[in-house]
């Protein structure tokens, strides 16, 4: 049996899909920045916190890194209502992705904190830098150089994992692809277009992040 | 909620349910391990295709590069849907398991190619020249000189990616492959509490992934010491 690809039936829905891509970016941004916050706090706890807190953070990171995001969101979406917490699909996905990203970003930022050397702080103190100046001129440029590329990479991963939201009927890019598929029944066309949009989206994000890194921190993050 | 779980637990962990979950576990393991192994094999082939010392053929290099760069940028779910419908529309009779396996292989190849390339490039060029001076052919140089050294760099991250693919196979539940996540969904539909179903499955995933990741990290430390 042969199948002819007919893109003309789907091309009318491309603006609808692109609007979904905007939602994808939103979800990626929300989960990335919340996860970043979680990771920052956790990395600080790992560096300076008391032992029980450190163990709690390690348990959190190990658990979230070693279990699938999909099942984590299933857990949040189906188990929390039993405890009286009713979440919308969007909220459940956002919370799940944030917690998941938080675990990875803890690992990344812990490594960044580790790259900071005591001697540099002492040198800054010897030069009469204030705390803010030390952070701005010494700590931040150093950490940014070590952290920016993996952080940018994590953002791209976040953009791609948002596709899981489609499983919970959130109408982001993949969710909208499901919708268009059930409208037109041109499955292969719809999903290949979706794939191309994802490729374009992540390449654009990589480019933007590389430019931003070069401009803000003088970091050479690679696009490819 | 807790007393409901306590009440259900003996029924949930009954003989037939355990067999059901066990089969799902085996499917998850087969899917991720076979997929990752075959995919990593293809990944090495791609890396070899992209290496300027091994293949002068420019079109092949461009094709391999395009594949690697593009396939890493498509989410697993979208890839799965593309493969699923491609199989369906081409009329080929394939089981759902095969479709999921093909998807894992496609993504594993793209990711492994990148690691393998880093491994091959970590061997300094003078070694190639030295091997050539010793009258080694390029394939013999690859097999005897470059590959054994690059394995040190390539092997540990592959375990990390294997964990990634174990986790990705949970998405295969979307097309109805009988693996852990799908089993949890079915048990949940049968009326067992969500906490019990998804909690058990989360724990099982953790028990597969954590040792794999741990082993990779230990291997990395041991290889770095040598």
HADDOCK unambig.tbl for C-alpha pairs under 7 A between the chains (distance, minus, plus):
assign (segid A and resid 1 and name CA) (segid B and resid 90 and name CA) 6.34 0.50 0.50
assign (segid A and resid 1 and name CA) (segid B and resid 91 and name CA) 5.84 0.50 0.50
assign (segid A and resid 2 and name CA) (segid B and resid 90 and name CA) 6.16 0.50 0.50
assign (segid A and resid 3 and name CA) (segid B and resid 89 and name CA) 6.26 0.50 0.50
assign (segid A and resid 3 and name CA) (segid B and resid 90 and name CA) 6.45 0.50 0.50
assign (segid A and resid 63 and name CA) (segid B and resid 206 and name CA) 6.89 0.50 0.50
assign (segid A and resid 66 and name CA) (segid B and resid 206 and name CA) 5.28 0.50 0.50
assign (segid A and resid 66 and name CA) (segid B and resid 209 and name CA) 5.31 0.50 0.50
assign (segid A and resid 66 and name CA) (segid B and resid 210 and name CA) 5.70 0.50 0.50
assign (segid A and resid 67 and name CA) (segid B and resid 167 and name CA) 6.42 0.50 0.50
assign (segid A and resid 67 and name CA) (segid B and resid 202 and name CA) 6.17 0.50 0.50
assign (segid A and resid 67 and name CA) (segid B and resid 205 and name CA) 5.57 0.50 0.50
assign (segid A and resid 67 and name CA) (segid B and resid 206 and name CA) 5.40 0.50 0.50
assign (segid A and resid 68 and name CA) (segid B and resid 167 and name CA) 4.47 0.50 0.50
assign (segid A and resid 68 and name CA) (segid B and resid 168 and name CA) 6.91 0.50 0.50
assign (segid A and resid 68 and name CA) (segid B and resid 170 and name CA) 6.75 0.50 0.50
assign (segid A and resid 70 and name CA) (segid B and resid 170 and name CA) 6.77 0.50 0.50
assign (segid A and resid 70 and name CA) (segid B and resid 171 and name CA) 6.93 0.50 0.50
assign (segid A and resid 71 and name CA) (segid B and resid 181 and name CA) 6.83 0.50 0.50
assign (segid A and resid 71 and name CA) (segid B and resid 198 and name CA) 6.88 0.50 0.50
assign (segid A and resid 71 and name CA) (segid B and resid 202 and name CA) 6.71 0.50 0.50
assign (segid A and resid 75 and name CA) (segid B and resid 198 and name CA) 5.86 0.50 0.50
assign (segid A and resid 78 and name CA) (segid B and resid 194 and name CA) 5.92 0.50 0.50
assign (segid A and resid 79 and name CA) (segid B and resid 194 and name CA) 5.36 0.50 0.50
assign (segid A and resid 79 and name CA) (segid B and resid 195 and name CA) 5.30 0.50 0.50
assign (segid A and resid 82 and name CA) (segid B and resid 1 and name CA) 6.70 0.50 0.50
assign (segid A and resid 160 and name CA) (segid B and resid 74 and name CA) 6.89 0.50 0.50
assign (segid A and resid 160 and name CA) (segid B and resid 75 and name CA) 5.03 0.50 0.50
assign (segid A and resid 161 and name CA) (segid B and resid 75 and name CA) 6.52 0.50 0.50
assign (segid A and resid 163 and name CA) (segid B and resid 75 and name CA) 6.58 0.50 0.50
assign (segid A and resid 163 and name CA) (segid B and resid 77 and name CA) 6.69 0.50 0.50
assign (segid A and resid 187 and name CA) (segid B and resid 85 and name CA) 6.39 0.50 0.50
assign (segid A and resid 188 and name CA) (segid B and resid 82 and name CA) 5.98 0.50 0.50
assign (segid A and resid 188 and name CA) (segid B and resid 85 and name CA) 5.80 0.50 0.50
assign (segid A and resid 188 and name CA) (segid B and resid 86 and name CA) 6.40 0.50 0.50
assign (segid A and resid 191 and name CA) (segid B and resid 78 and name CA) 6.46 0.50 0.50
assign (segid A and resid 191 and name CA) (segid B and resid 81 and name CA) 6.75 0.50 0.50
assign (segid A and resid 191 and name CA) (segid B and resid 82 and name CA) 5.76 0.50 0.50
assign (segid A and resid 192 and name CA) (segid B and resid 82 and name CA) 6.52 0.50 0.50
assign (segid A and resid 195 and name CA) (segid B and resid 74 and name CA) 5.64 0.50 0.50
assign (segid A and resid 195 and name CA) (segid B and resid 78 and name CA) 6.40 0.50 0.50
assign (segid A and resid 198 and name CA) (segid B and resid 73 and name CA) 6.65 0.50 0.50
assign (segid A and resid 198 and name CA) (segid B and resid 74 and name CA) 5.90 0.50 0.50
assign (segid A and resid 199 and name CA) (segid B and resid 70 and name CA) 6.41 0.50 0.50
assign (segid A and resid 199 and name CA) (segid B and resid 73 and name CA) 5.18 0.50 0.50
assign (segid A and resid 199 and name CA) (segid B and resid 74 and name CA) 6.10 0.50 0.50
assign (segid A and resid 202 and name CA) (segid B and resid 73 and name CA) 6.52 0.50 0.50
